[in-house]
Amino acid sequence: MSDEEKATATSSISSIPKFVPSFIKSIAQGAATTIWCATSPQLNNKGGVYCADCDISPIVDDESHQTNGVRKWAISPSMAEQLWTLTEQLVGFAK
């Protein structure tokens, strides 16, 4: 998606006051990434990626102060296994 297409997809006339932090999105802005993910040829043959702001999110260090990007722990297979095991225990399906 070009920068112009991203700007068009994420822009809307908003009633959000100027003093509200910029990370608060309008309904149209919030839906734009979902629509982009469903229709973008950039995601053909790619699964398991995190997306934000009409793009694939970069991987950032866990200690990073960046507000964009996906943390390494969020894509860690060992963390996923730990979460799965804990969830099984909490819901009573533990082996």
Rosetta blueprint (number, residue, H / E / L):
1 M L
2 S L
3 D H
4 E H
5 E H
6 K H
7 A H
8 T H
9 A H
10 T H
11 S L
12 S L
13 I L
14 S L
15 S L
16 I L
17 P L
18 K L
19 F L
20 V L
21 P L
22 S L
23 F L
24 I L
25 K L
26 S L
27 I H
28 A H
29 Q H
30 G H
31 A H
32 A H
33 T H
34 T H
35 I H
36 W H
37 C H
38 A H
39 T H
40 S L
41 P H
42 Q H
43 L H
44 N L
45 N L
46 K L
47 G L
48 G L
49 V L
50 Y L
51 C E
52 A E
53 D L
54 C L
55 D E
56 I E
57 S L
58 P L
59 I E
60 V E
61 D L
62 D L
63 E L
64 S L
65 H L
66 Q L
67 T L
68 N L
69 G L
70 V E
71 R E
72 K H
73 W H
74 A H
75 I H
76 S L
77 P H
78 S H
79 M H
80 A H
81 E H
82 Q H
83 L H
84 W H
85 T H
86 L H
87 T H
88 E H
89 Q H
90 L H
91 V H
92 G L
93 F L
94 A L
95 K L
